[in-house]
Amino acid sequence: MTALPRNVPASTDLHDVLWLRSSHSTGANNCVETARPRSGPWAGLLAVRDSKAPARPALLFSPGSWAGFVATLR
């Protein structure tokens, strides 16, 4: 079994993704953005990046890991 990747060296390496921000985010560009890659080695994972530094790495989460993280925050 191959381990899932944990990050993308530069979130700009994720092509054809739509980065989304929370509806609770302000216009100050100080939040995180998420995207769901549909192809490549990252397909099926959730990517998370810093909106202030979009060219920096993006973290990758499995859907279950992300759901658990969000549930813990609530």
N, C-alpha and C positions, 0 to 999 in steps of 0.2 A: 504494500500500500504506500503510495506516495504522499508525503506531507503536503498540506495546503500551503501556498505562499502566505506570508504574514504581512508583507508590504509590497508596494510598488515603488521603486527608487525615485520616480518623479510622477506625480499624478497626471502630468501632461502626457505620459506614456499610455494612458487609458483613452483610446480614441472612440469616438461615437458613443459617448456617455452623456447623460444629462445630469449635471450636478444640481442638487436641490438643497435649499436651506429651510430651516424650521420657520413656520409662520410666526413664531414668537421672536424671531431675529429682528434686530433693529437694522437700520441702514448704515450703521457704522462699520460694517465689514469686519466684525469681531465675533465670528461664530464658526461652526464647523459645517461642512457640506457633505452630503452623501450621494453616492451614485451606485447603480447596479450594472456592472459590466456584463454584456451579453455574449461576448466571444473571447477567445484566447484563454490563457491559463487562469484568468481571473473570473471567468464566467460562473455565475451562480453565487458569487461572494458579494459582500457589501463593502464598498470603498468609502473611507472617511478621510477628509483632508481639512486643513486649516484655510479658511477663506482669505486670510491675510497673506498667505504664501502658497498660492495654487501650484507653483512649479516644484514645490518640495515633496517629499514622500507622502503617500497615502497609506493608511493602515487598512488591512483587509480582515473582515470578519465573516464567519459562516452565518447564515440566517439565524440559527439557533443561538449562537454566541451573542449576536447583536440583540436578539429578543431578550435574552437573559440580562444583558447589560442594562437595557432600557427599563426592564421590570425592576431591577435593583434600584435604579435612580428614582423611580416613582415611589 
